[in-house]
Each structure stands twice: as C-alpha cells, then as structure tokens.
Amino acid sequence: MKKILIPVTNHATLGDTDQTNGTYSPEITHAIHVFMENGIEYDIASIKGGKAPLYGTDIEDDSVNDNVLADEGFQNRINNTIPVTQINIDDYDAVFYPGGFGLLSDLATDKAFAALSATHYESGGIIGAVCHGPAGLLPITLSSGEPLLATKSVTGFTREEEIDYGTINDVPFLLEESLARTAARYSKVQPWGEFVIEDGRLITGQNPSSAHAVGKAIVKQLSA
C-alpha cells in the first residue's frame, strides 16, 4: 500500500502577530480526501511532534473539510504528529506540504525536513505542495549542492492573493518573491483560480482551491 508523508507546521500564529494560524485546514483535508478515496495511507509529521495547530476548520459549506475533520484517523494523526527525528523517509512514496501561514515561520527554513525530502526526491520519490506549502521546498538542497527548485517550474500563493487576504503586511516573507528568486520559473494565474504545475516529480498548486487537484496529481503519479 502506498503511503504519503505530510509535514505540517508547529507555528500557531501568523508570523509574529497574535493571529491564530497553523496549517490551513482545507488544504490538508481536501488532499487527504483524495488520498483516502484511492486507498492511500498517510502520516502527519512536524518538527517538534505532538498536536499541530489548524485554522479554517469552521469554513461553511465545505463538506469535504467537515468529513475529514470528523475522521477519527485524521484527528489521531493531527493531534499526535510524528516528530521529524522519528521519520524513516524510506517508508514513504510521496511527500505533501499543505499550506497555511504557519510554515513560513518554521518549515521554510527547517533543515531536517529539507534533508529528508532531498533524500526522498533523489530516490525517485514525488513531492507535492500547495498554497504556502511550497515554502517548505525552499531549503531543500540536493546532493549536488543545488537547490531542488533551481531547475524547476513552480507556483504558489501570489502577492495579489496576500493583498486580497489582508496578510501582505504580516507575513514573515512574500512567498511569490522567494519562489521567483529560487526556482527556474515561477508562474501564476488570476487570484484564487485553480492552478497546478507538474514538473516531473515535483507538483505545486497556487492556492487553497488547488489542493484537490494537487492531491489528484500525486495519486496519478503514484499510480503510474
């Protein structure tokens, strides 16, 4: 049975503010819904382990979000995330980074998960990320010493979307700019439109509405 590793943030606020944050619930739940539909197992991990902060759990008219949040297996995993020090990356067929602003404050610079993801990718594994999730790709350095993104086309949450969401002045850094400076190519569509880029075994989605499609793209590659 295929299994996916989902790294999530331990950071519970938006940057240095007191605004509740963490992982944005629909971005993890919509992808997990796709994984579960296809009989794919998953583990949730974080730098420190333990209960991971979620926000966006109260969105109206999102039955997928509601159903996954109500799943006992999901609750057990999100409340007892595996610390990065206990992860055996060889156990996984793909790595998926959901978004939320929290990871801009930890996974975006974390060398431990970056090293695991580099090993995974160089062993033929698949890496996916959505919205702010691609921030987790920034510190991934391959054995050649080159950043994973140096030869890759990617997308991620845009400057316009930060403005629309009212977070442009509070984020620790602007993801679009960091991706544009690090990746070979950064692309985007109009704010809030579904957009996914598959560059080989690297799959990125622009925003929350792209989470389902990123999940489907990961499943498609796992089934190939």
N, C-alpha and C positions, 0 to 999 in steps of 0.2 A: 504493500500500500504506500502511495506517495505521501510525503509529509512536508509541510511548509513551516519555516521559522518566521515568526512575526516579531521583530524588535519594536518595542514601544518606549515612550519617554517616562522618566520618573519625575519630570519637572511639572509641577501642578499649577503654574501661573503663566500668564502671557509676559514673557521677558522678565523684567524687574518690577512689573506692576503687581497689584494685588488682585488682578482679574483672574477668576477661576479658569483653568485651562488643562492641558494634558494632551491626550490623543483625541482627535475629533471622531466621535462615535460612528457616524455613518460611513466614514472611510474605512474603518476596520470591519464593521458589521456587513456592509454590502459585499466586500471581497470575501469574507468568511462564508456568507450565504452561498456564493458561487462555489467555493471550495467544498462545502458540505453537500451541496446538490450533486457534486461529482465524486463523492466518496473519498475526498482528500482530507487527511488528518492535518492538524496544525498544533504548534506550541506557541505560546506567547512568552517573550523574554524581555528583560530590561537590564540596565547597567547594574542596579542595586538589587533587583529581585523584589518580591512582595507585591502588594497591591499597587496597581498602576492607575493614575488619575485619568478619568474620561470626562469629556464635556460633549454637549449635543445629544444627551440621552433622552431629552424631553421634546424632541422635534415632532411636530404634529403631522399626521397623515404620512408617516413613513413606516409601513407595516414590516418591511424587511429589518429595519433598525430595531423595532419593537420585538420582533420574534427572536432575533439573535440575542438581544439583551436578556430575554427571558429564558434562554437556553442554559441549563444547569452546567453543561460542559464549558460554555463560554465564561460564565461567571466564575467558575473554579479557576480557569486559566488567567483571567484578567485580575483576579484578587490574589493570585499566588504566582506571579510571573517568575520565570526561571532566571536567576542571576547569570550574567554573561559568563562568569567564571565556571559555571557548571554546564555550559553548552558544548556538545560534541557536534561540530558542524557537519561531519560525515553522515549524520543521521538524517539530513535534510536534502530535498530535491529542489527546493527554491527558497528564496528569502524575500519577504514582502514588508516594505516600510510604509505603514499608513501615516497620514499627516496629522495635523494639529500643530499649534504653535509651540507646544512644549519642547519638541525635539530640537528646535532651534537653539535651545539652551543646554542640551546635553549630547544627543546622538550626532549632532552636526560637527562635533569635534572629538567624538569618542574614538580612541584608537583600538580598543578591544573589539568592539563590534566590527569596525572597519577591517581589522586583520582577519576576522572570521569570514566576512563577506568576500574579501580578496581571495582567500583560500578556496572558498566555495565557487567563485566565478572561474578561477583558473583551473578548477577541477571539472569544469563543464556545467556548472550549475546556473540556474536562472535567478535574476534579481529583478524585482519589481518595486515601484514606489509611486505614491500618488500625492498630489497637492503639495504640502510642505515636506512630505516624505523624502523627496529627492535630496533634501539637506543631509540626510543620512549617508548619501553617496559621496558627498564632498571629501571626506577624509580617507576614502578607500584608495589605497596605493597598491599597485601590482608589484610582483617580484622584480620587474624591470626597473622599478623606481618611478614609473609613470603613473599619474592618477588614472583610475578607471575611466573617468569621464573625458580624458584628453582626446580620445578618438571617437567619442560617442555623440549622437544626436539625442537630445533630451527635451523634456518640457517640465513644467512645474508651476506653482502658484505665481500669478503675474503681479506686476506693480499695480495695474489697474484694479485687479481684484483686491489687493491690500487696501487701496483707496476706497473702493466700494464697501468693504467690510469694516472700515474705520480703524484699521490696525497699522496703517502706514507709519505712524509716529511712535508706535510702541514695540514693534518687532526688533529683536536684537540685531538683525541684519536683513537686507532685502534679498530674498531667495533668487528672484529673477536675475539680479545683477551677479550674484555669486555663481550661478549656473552658467550665465553667459561668459563669465571670465574663465571658468574652469573647463567647460565642455567644448568639444569641437564645434557644436552648433546647438543653440537654444531656439526653440520655436514655440509659438503660441497662437491661439485663435481668440476670437472675441470673448470678453469676460463671461465666465460661467458656462460656456459651451463645452460639451464633452469632447475631449481630445486626448488621444493616446499615441505615443510613439514607440514602436518596436525597432530597436537597433540591435539585431542579433538577439542575444540572450539578456539584453537589458530593456526593461519595459517601464515607461514612465507615463503618468497621467497628470493633466494640468490642475484639476480642481476636484471638489467633492463629487460632482456629477460624473466624474470619470472613473470612480472607484470600481463600479461594477464591470466596466469594460477592461480595466487593468486585471481584475480577477479572472475574467474570461480569457484574456490573452495569456496569462500564466498557465491556466488549465490547458489551453490549446497547445502550448509548447510542451507541457508535461506529458501530453497525450501523443505527441508526435513520434 
